Amino acid sequence: MKKLLFASALVFAAFGTVNAQDGGTAYEQGKSTVALGYGFGNIWKSGFKLLTGFGGGSTKSMGPFALTYEYGVTEKISVGACVSFSSLKNSYTDNSEEKLTQFGIVARGNYHFGSSAKFDPYIGLGLGYYNFKFSAKDANGNDDASVIYSVPGAFGYSGQLGAKYYFTPNIGLFAEVGYIAGGYGQIGVNFKF
């Protein structure tokens, strides 16, 4: 993850001298954006690692991955939705395992407070739906029916402070911190149209 953050910082720095070609601002009313992001600091992985500390073993995770759409409804406010997915697996030394998958859809709103041609800082909130599924297998590889459960329709939320940096008028990178799709932040690529 440190390599990914370092690479993102290098890309931001490398394109820092490129001028916007359209002369407008990075955030524009009436424009749409689509962002593909990868989360870091997965909160569920932290909890799973704590469990393996008691039972011996390892934790592996994938995601959270997020796909976000936004539309600029006013000069400063955008609305949209974020779809996210992550999965985690604990493997214990006795060959038992636990799995957790998360799927979420959250409606988001952001307030954009910049006026730069390339840099778009924002802050926002989101509310929506999460679905969690937890399952476990015993040391023989059999499903442990006593702990298999699904939580459909759980209340979901997000809170984000972020920025987009456009190195062309329509393509850029973004970074957010807060609580987003089970992570403490996310980074990725952003497209404006």
Secondary structure, 3 states (H helix, E strand, C coil): CHHHHHHHHHHHHHCCCCCCCCCCCCCCCCCEEEEEEEEECCHHHHHHHHHHHHHCEEEEEEEEEEEEEEEECCCCEEEEEEEEEEEEEEEECCCCEEEEEEEEEEEEEEEECCCCCCEEEEEEEEEEEEEEEEEEECCCCCECHHHCEEEEEEEEEEEEEEEEEECCCCEEEEEEEEEECCEEEEEEEEEEC
